[in-house]
Amino acid sequence: MGRRASFRAYRAMVNAIALTSRGGIDSSNRLLRDAIALDSGFAAAWAALGNNFLGARQADSARFAFQTALRFPERLTNPQQYRLKGDIAYSLEHDIPGAIRWYDLYLTEVPRSIGGRNNRALYLSAAGRYADAAADLRTTIADAPFGPS
């Protein structure tokens, strides 16, 4: 199918992400591979597969999946690209300043992203910028849709 969007592929990816959140990584990977077989340019599915590989500590496979996702920039929004590049910088390239720069760009476009702020806080903390990390976490708490609790 190449670069053509497929609803079946999308549905497989959504189900795969749900499986991942419940710890079903192997089943999730099978569904993600099915999604990619239906739509080989499905960048978000490649990125999700990369995240699964990263969680399983399969760095080479994660790098391949992430790089493949980035080969289809027209299939990712700018914020998705920034976040993906930030995670690659931190997790695979061990480039903490680079990860922070990518998340700065991400949060410029998605300022209320709880996951984005949490990730950047982690990266800021890893860089020894504890006050900045704490500020991100305070912002996350203030922006929480159900309040600070």
Backbone hydrogen bonds in HBPLUS format (Angstrom, degrees):
<---DONOR---> <-ACCEPTOR-->    atom                        ^
c    i                          cat <-CA-CA->   ^        H-A-AA   ^      H-
h    n   atom  resd res      DA  || num        DHA   H-A  angle D-A-AA Bond
n    s   type  num  typ     dist DA aas  dist angle  dist       angle   num
A0004-ARG N   A0001-MET O   3.39 MM   3  5.87 168.4  2.41 128.1 130.8     1
A0041-GLY N   A0002-GLY O   3.04 MM  39  5.58 139.0  2.22 152.2 140.2     2
A0010-TYR N   A0006-SER O   2.96 MM   4  6.28 157.8  2.01 147.4 153.6     3
A0011-ARG N   A0007-PHE O   2.85 MM   4  6.07 165.4  1.87 155.0 158.3     4
A0012-ALA N   A0008-ARG O   2.99 MM   4  6.18 154.6  2.06 143.6 150.3     5
A0013-MET N   A0009-ALA O   2.96 MM   4  6.27 154.0  2.03 148.5 155.5     6
A0014-VAL N   A0010-TYR O   2.93 MM   4  6.26 163.7  1.96 157.9 161.8     7
A0015-ASN N   A0011-ARG O   3.01 MM   4  6.21 164.3  2.04 149.9 154.0     8
A0016-ALA N   A0012-ALA O   2.86 MM   4  6.03 147.1  1.97 141.8 151.9     9
A0017-ILE N   A0013-MET O   2.88 MM   4  6.17 158.3  1.93 156.7 161.0    10
A0018-ALA N   A0014-VAL O   3.10 MM   4  6.38 153.4  2.17 144.8 152.0    11
A0019-LEU N   A0015-ASN O   2.98 MM   4  6.28 152.5  2.06 144.3 151.7    12
A0020-THR N   A0016-ALA O   2.90 MM   4  6.21 154.4  1.96 150.0 157.3    13
A0021-SER N   A0017-ILE O   3.06 MM   4  6.32 156.0  2.12 146.7 152.1    14
A0022-ARG N   A0019-LEU O   3.02 MM   3  5.14 140.1  2.18  99.8 111.8    15
A0024-GLY N   A0019-LEU O   2.80 MM   5  4.91 155.4  1.86 148.9 140.8    16
A0023-GLY N   A0020-THR O   2.96 MM   3  5.04 164.2  1.99 109.9 113.2    17
A0028-SER N   A0024-GLY O   2.83 MM   4  5.96 154.3  1.90 152.0 160.7    18
A0029-ASN N   A0025-ILE O   2.76 MM   4  6.00 160.7  1.80 155.5 159.9    19
A0030-ARG N   A0026-ASP O   3.07 MM   4  6.37 151.8  2.15 143.7 151.0    20
A0031-LEU N   A0027-SER O   3.07 MM   4  6.39 160.6  2.11 149.3 153.7    21
A0032-LEU N   A0028-SER O   2.84 MM   4  6.13 157.5  1.89 154.5 161.8    22
A0033-ARG N   A0029-ASN O   2.89 MM   4  6.07 154.9  1.95 146.8 153.3    23
A0034-ASP N   A0030-ARG O   2.95 MM   4  6.25 147.2  2.06 142.4 152.0    24
A0035-ALA N   A0031-LEU O   2.87 MM   4  6.19 155.2  1.93 148.6 155.1    25
A0036-ILE N   A0032-LEU O   2.93 MM   4  6.18 156.9  1.98 147.6 153.6    26
A0037-ALA N   A0033-ARG O   2.84 MM   4  6.03 144.7  1.96 141.1 151.2    27
A0038-LEU N   A0034-ASP O   3.03 MM   4  6.33 145.3  2.15 145.2 153.9    28
A0039-ASP N   A0035-ALA O   2.94 MM   4  6.15 140.1  2.10 140.6 152.5    29
A0042-PHE N   A0039-ASP O   3.02 MM   3  5.47 151.4  2.10 128.5 126.7    30
A0043-ALA N   A0041-GLY O   2.87 MM   2  5.66 117.3  2.27 115.5  98.7    31
A0045-ALA N   A0042-PHE O   3.05 MM   3  5.50 125.3  2.36 108.9 122.3    32
A0046-TRP N   A0042-PHE O   3.10 MM   4  6.49 156.6  2.16 152.2 159.5    33
A0047-ALA N   A0043-ALA O   2.86 MM   4  6.14 157.9  1.91 152.9 159.1    34
A0048-ALA N   A0044-ALA O   2.92 MM   4  6.13 155.7  1.98 143.1 149.5    35
A0049-LEU N   A0045-ALA O   2.92 MM   4  6.11 157.3  1.97 147.6 153.9    36
A0050-GLY N   A0046-TRP O   2.88 MM   4  6.15 152.6  1.96 145.6 153.7    37
A0051-ASN N   A0047-ALA O   2.90 MM   4  6.24 151.2  1.98 147.4 155.0    38
A0052-ASN N   A0048-ALA O   2.97 MM   4  6.30 154.0  2.04 146.9 153.9    39
A0053-PHE N   A0049-LEU O   2.93 MM   4  6.25 160.7  1.96 152.0 157.1    40
A0054-LEU N   A0050-GLY O   2.82 MM   4  6.04 154.7  1.89 147.9 155.7    41
A0055-GLY N   A0051-ASN O   2.90 MM   4  6.12 160.5  1.93 149.0 153.7    42
A0056-ALA N   A0052-ASN O   3.01 MM   4  6.27 137.2  2.20 140.6 152.6    43
A0056-ALA N   A0053-PHE O   3.10 MM   3  4.98 125.4  2.41  91.4 106.0    44
A0058-GLN N   A0053-PHE O   2.84 MM   5  5.05 172.8  1.84 151.8 150.0    45
A0057-ARG N   A0054-LEU O   2.95 MM   3  4.94 157.9  2.00 106.5 111.5    46
A0062-ALA N   A0058-GLN O   2.90 MM   4  6.14 156.6  1.96 154.1 162.0    47
A0063-ARG N   A0059-ALA O   2.84 MM   4  6.03 163.0  1.87 152.7 156.8    48
A0064-PHE N   A0060-ASP O   3.04 MM   4  6.28 161.6  2.08 146.6 151.2    49
A0065-ALA N   A0061-SER O   2.98 MM   4  6.21 165.6  2.01 150.9 154.6    50
A0066-PHE N   A0062-ALA O   2.84 MM   4  6.03 167.4  1.86 158.8 162.4    51
A0067-GLN N   A0063-ARG O   2.84 MM   4  5.95 165.9  1.86 152.7 157.2    52
A0068-THR N   A0064-PHE O   2.92 MM   4  6.08 150.9  2.01 144.7 153.1    53
A0069-ALA N   A0065-ALA O   2.95 MM   4  6.23 155.7  2.01 146.8 153.3    54
A0070-LEU N   A0066-PHE O   3.00 MM   4  6.33 155.7  2.06 150.8 157.0    55
A0071-ARG N   A0068-THR O   3.03 MM   3  5.12 146.8  2.14 101.2 111.5    56
A0072-PHE N   A0069-ALA O   3.15 MM   3  5.79 164.8  2.18 116.9 120.9    57
A0075-ARG N   A0072-PHE O   2.87 MM   3  5.49 161.2  1.90 121.0 127.4    58
A0076-LEU N   A0073-PRO O   3.17 MM   3  5.27 168.1  2.18 109.4 111.3    59
A0081-GLN N   A0077-THR O   2.98 MM   4  6.30 157.9  2.03 154.5 160.6    60
A0082-TYR N   A0078-ASN O   2.91 MM   4  6.18 162.5  1.94 159.5 164.2    61
A0083-ARG N   A0079-PRO O   2.94 MM   4  6.12 167.6  1.95 153.2 156.2    62
A0084-LEU N   A0080-GLN O   2.98 MM   4  6.07 164.4  2.00 147.4 152.2    63
A0085-LYS N   A0081-GLN O   2.85 MM   4  6.00 165.3  1.87 153.3 157.6    64
A0086-GLY N   A0082-TYR O   2.84 MM   4  6.02 149.2  1.93 146.0 155.0    65
A0087-ASP N   A0083-ARG O   2.92 MM   4  6.18 156.9  1.97 151.1 156.7    66
A0088-ILE N   A0084-LEU O   2.91 MM   4  6.16 154.7  1.98 149.4 156.8    67
A0089-ALA N   A0085-LYS O   2.90 MM   4  6.03 161.7  1.93 143.8 149.2    68
A0090-TYR N   A0086-GLY O   3.04 MM   4  6.27 161.3  2.07 146.8 151.2    69
A0091-SER N   A0087-ASP O   2.83 MM   4  5.77 162.8  1.86 151.0 154.6    70
A0092-LEU N   A0088-ILE O   2.92 MM   4  5.21 153.3  1.99 134.4 143.0    71
A0093-GLU N   A0088-ILE O   3.06 MM   5  6.39 148.5  2.16 157.2 160.9    72
A0095-ASP N   A0089-ALA O   2.75 MM   6  5.02 173.3  1.76 143.8 143.3    73
A0099-ALA N   A0095-ASP O   2.93 MM   4  6.20 155.1  1.99 151.5 159.0    74
A0100-ILE N   A0096-ILE O   2.97 MM   4  6.25 159.9  2.01 156.9 161.8    75
A0101-ARG N   A0097-PRO O   2.98 MM   4  6.26 157.7  2.03 147.1 153.0    76
A0102-TRP N   A0098-GLY O   2.98 MM   4  6.28 161.2  2.01 153.7 158.1    77
A0103-TYR N   A0099-ALA O   2.99 MM   4  6.24 157.6  2.04 148.4 154.8    78
A0104-ASP N   A0100-ILE O   2.79 MM   4  6.05 141.3  1.94 146.9 158.5    79
A0105-LEU N   A0101-ARG O   3.14 MM   4  6.48 158.4  2.18 148.8 152.7    80
A0106-TYR N   A0102-TRP O   2.92 MM   4  6.21 158.2  1.96 145.1 152.0    81
A0107-LEU N   A0103-TYR O   2.84 MM   4  5.93 168.1  1.85 149.0 151.5    82
A0108-THR N   A0104-ASP O   3.03 MM   4  6.21 129.6  2.30 138.4 151.5    83
A0108-THR N   A0105-LEU O   3.18 MM   3  5.10 133.9  2.40  94.3 107.1    84
A0109-GLU N   A0106-TYR O   3.05 MM   3  5.48 131.7  2.30 104.7 116.5    85
A0110-VAL N   A0106-TYR O   2.84 MM   4  6.07 146.4  1.96 146.2 157.4    86
A0113-SER N   A0110-VAL O   3.15 MM   3  5.67 157.5  2.20 127.1 126.1    87
A0117-ARG N   A0113-SER O   2.95 MM   4  6.14 160.2  1.99 147.1 151.9    88
A0118-ASN N   A0114-ILE O   2.88 MM   4  6.07 161.2  1.91 151.7 157.7    89
A0119-ASN N   A0115-GLY O   2.87 MM   4  6.01 162.2  1.90 147.7 152.6    90
A0120-ARG N   A0116-GLY O   2.93 MM   4  6.11 166.0  1.95 147.3 151.7    91
A0121-ALA N   A0117-ARG O   2.82 MM   4  5.95 153.8  1.88 146.2 154.0    92
A0122-LEU N   A0118-ASN O   2.98 MM   4  6.27 152.2  2.06 146.4 153.5    93
A0123-TYR N   A0119-ASN O   2.96 MM   4  6.31 160.2  2.00 153.6 158.8    94
A0124-LEU N   A0120-ARG O   2.74 MM   4  5.94 158.3  1.78 153.8 160.1    95
A0125-SER N   A0121-ALA O   2.89 MM   4  6.00 157.4  1.94 144.7 151.1    96
A0126-ALA N   A0122-LEU O   2.92 MM   4  6.20 153.2  2.00 145.5 153.1    97
A0127-ALA N   A0123-TYR O   3.07 MM   4  6.32 131.3  2.31 136.2 148.7    98
A0127-ALA N   A0124-LEU O   3.07 MM   3  5.03 131.0  2.32  93.4 107.1    99
A0129-ARG N   A0124-LEU O   2.85 MM   5  5.10 153.6  1.92 158.5 149.6   100
A0128-GLY N   A0125-SER O   2.90 MM   3  5.00 159.3  1.95 107.6 113.3   101
A0133-ALA N   A0129-ARG O   3.01 MM   4  6.28 154.3  2.07 149.1 157.3   102
A0134-ALA N   A0130-TYR O   2.86 MM   4  6.06 161.9  1.89 150.9 155.4   103
A0135-ALA N   A0131-ALA O   2.97 MM   4  6.20 149.7  2.07 141.9 150.3   104
A0136-ASP N   A0132-ASP O   3.04 MM   4  6.37 154.6  2.11 146.7 152.7   105
A0137-LEU N   A0133-ALA O   3.03 MM   4  6.38 158.0  2.08 150.3 156.4   106
A0138-ARG N   A0134-ALA O   2.85 MM   4  6.12 153.9  1.92 149.4 156.8   107
A0139-THR N   A0135-ALA O   2.96 MM   4  6.19 154.9  2.02 147.3 154.0   108
A0140-THR N   A0136-ASP O   2.92 MM   4  6.22 153.7  1.99 147.1 154.7   109
A0141-ILE N   A0137-LEU O   2.98 MM   4  6.26 159.5  2.02 148.5 153.2   110
A0142-ALA N   A0138-ARG O   2.94 MM   4  6.19 161.1  1.98 148.8 154.0   111
A0143-ASP N   A0139-THR O   2.86 MM   4  6.03 145.0  1.99 147.2 156.7   112
A0144-ALA N   A0140-THR O   3.02 MM   4  6.03 113.7  2.48 140.8 155.8   113
A0144-ALA N   A0141-ILE O   3.29 MM   3  5.23 155.4  2.35  99.7 107.0   114
A0147-GLY N   A0144-ALA O   3.10 MM   3  5.19 165.2  2.12 116.1 116.2   115
